[in-house]
Amino acid sequence: MGLKREKVLITQRAQQSIKEIFNYIKNRAQSIEKAHHVRNAIIEKCIGLKKFSGYSKEKYLEEFPEDYRSVSLWNYVIIYTATKNEIRVLNVVHSHQHPESRKELD
């Protein structure tokens, strides 16, 4: 089990991705309730990284020196880094998007 971090920071890029996911679901499914449910679940998963961040390394970002990690929720991949005191959520992408989209980080 990972260390307990003091805080979780959701970067602007990740916030924008979550907003885009919300709008996509709201418009495609024509359900604001479903969009809220998915958005809230993603945010809760991000916050949950504070207590456990021992998820796998992000395989599409292994070429970079940073220790990028990821966790999945349904069809979404949350990409983040973990330090001793902080989790930094960098992006949230759909798992079926081209792997290059995972490299769009703050």
C-alpha positions in Angstrom: 0.0 0.0 0.0 1.3 3.5 -0.8 1.9 6.4 1.5 -0.9 8.6 2.7 -0.4 11.9 0.9 -1.3 15.3 2.3 -3.1 16.5 -0.8 -4.4 15.8 -4.3 -3.9 18.5 -7.0 -6.0 18.2 -10.1 -4.2 20.2 -12.8 -6.0 22.6 -15.2 -5.4 20.1 -18.0 -7.1 17.3 -16.0 -9.9 19.6 -15.0 -10.5 20.5 -18.6 -10.6 16.8 -19.6 -13.1 16.1 -16.8 -15.3 19.0 -18.1 -15.0 17.7 -21.7 -16.1 14.2 -20.5 -19.0 15.7 -18.6 -20.2 17.7 -21.7 -19.7 14.7 -24.0 -21.9 12.4 -21.8 -24.4 15.2 -21.2 -24.9 15.7 -24.9 -24.4 12.2 -26.2 -26.5 10.4 -23.5 -28.8 13.4 -23.1 -28.5 12.8 -19.4 -27.2 15.4 -17.0 -27.6 13.0 -14.2 -25.3 10.4 -15.8 -22.8 13.1 -16.7 -22.8 14.2 -13.0 -22.4 10.6 -11.8 -19.4 10.0 -14.1 -17.7 13.3 -13.2 -18.2 12.8 -9.5 -16.8 9.2 -9.7 -13.7 10.4 -11.6 -13.1 13.1 -9.0 -13.6 10.6 -6.1 -11.2 8.2 -7.7 -8.6 11.1 -8.0 -9.1 12.0 -4.4 -8.8 8.4 -3.4 -5.3 8.3 -4.8 -4.4 10.3 -1.6 -4.7 7.1 0.4 -3.4 4.6 -2.2 -1.3 5.4 -5.2 0.4 2.1 -5.8 -1.1 1.7 -9.2 0.8 0.7 -12.3 3.2 2.8 -14.3 1.7 4.4 -17.3 3.1 2.2 -20.1 2.6 4.9 -22.9 4.7 7.4 -20.9 7.6 5.1 -19.9 10.0 6.9 -22.3 9.9 10.0 -20.0 12.0 10.3 -16.9 9.1 11.2 -14.7 7.3 8.4 -12.8 3.9 8.6 -14.5 1.3 6.3 -13.1 -2.3 5.5 -14.1 -5.5 4.0 -12.8 -8.6 3.1 -14.7 -12.2 3.8 -13.9 -14.6 2.3 -16.4 -13.3 3.4 -19.8 -11.3 6.3 -18.4 -7.6 6.4 -17.5 -6.4 8.9 -14.8 -2.8 9.8 -15.3 -0.9 11.2 -12.3 2.4 11.5 -10.5 3.0 10.9 -6.8 5.5 12.5 -4.5 5.9 11.9 -0.8 3.4 14.6 0.0 1.2 15.1 -3.1 -0.7 13.4 -5.9 -0.8 15.5 -9.1 -3.5 14.4 -11.5 -2.3 15.4 -15.0 -5.0 14.2 -17.4 -8.0 12.0 -17.8 -8.4 10.3 -21.1 -10.8 7.7 -22.6 -9.0 4.3 -22.8 -9.9 4.0 -26.5 -8.2 7.3 -27.5 -5.0 7.1 -29.4 -2.1 6.6 -26.9 -0.6 10.0 -28.0 -3.5 11.7 -26.2 -2.0 10.4 -22.9 1.0 12.6 -23.5 -1.0 15.8 -23.2 0.0 16.8 -19.7 0.4 20.0 -17.7 
